[in-house]
Amino acid sequence: MLFVARNVYHFWNLREESLGVSVASSDLEDLRRRPRVLFIGNSMTFYNSLDLMAEYLVADVDPAWRTALFARVAAPAYRLSQHARDLEGWVPPAGIRSVLGPKAHALHWDFVVLQDASYMMWDSPETRAASVASHVEFARLAARQGARPVLFMPWGPRDADADIFAARARATEGGLREAADSMADERILALPLPAAPAFSALRESDPALYERLFSDGSHPSMAGTYLVAALLAGVLTGKPTEPASWYPVRHLDAETAHSIRAAADAYLGEHDPAQW
């Protein structure tokens, strides 16, 4: 039997969750034919269950993704370097070693979304170098399983001066471009998840909607997570998300959801992820 983690760490509790599915070995080949996406990160990933929101929206954007499997390994305030240490140390049975480590089961991923601690990883040469190294390390692991890395760009504090917010978004993108260049040297082609620059662009084009992207000073609201999911849907499928109809109806209205999808499409239309 193969256990596929749907949620290894849940919100603030570092504990194994019973949100997985047991898959008989006879069903493994069928499972492998489904698109599979693994998220590795921290609260920027598990707030509002980005993996599940992306799963629903991607399936609405492209019917070929309706059988997709999305999963996450995320813990509060974690850095990629800490996830890397967990590959060698003790973590719960459904932890990162069971889904990506050298002794992981035979389930392979198509995409692995990598999210480091925050925009602050790019504030100094030391933390920048450490984050680049961690992204490259996980990209190698992903590539061994046939997966393509997707580089999540976290945004800065909501109330930061607009110029500082934009500068931090550029620094984050620049650092991850450096990581992507290092991956390319090893013939690993990364894709961007340009959350930070898209947040920054929306701050200029629609300040009222920008304010709705946050649940506090830094973490995403449902609207913020929906924007990240829309960006990811566009990156993974190569299709516009504006025609889609799915949104979290208990938390967003149809007009706001449409505006968010349109903003994601506009950003990706001006910044083609395939040319990143």
Summary of the structure (lengths in Angstrom):
residues: 276
radius of gyration: 17.5
end to end distance: 39.3
largest distance: 55.6
contacts: 949
relative contact order: 0.13
helix: 51%
strand: 12%
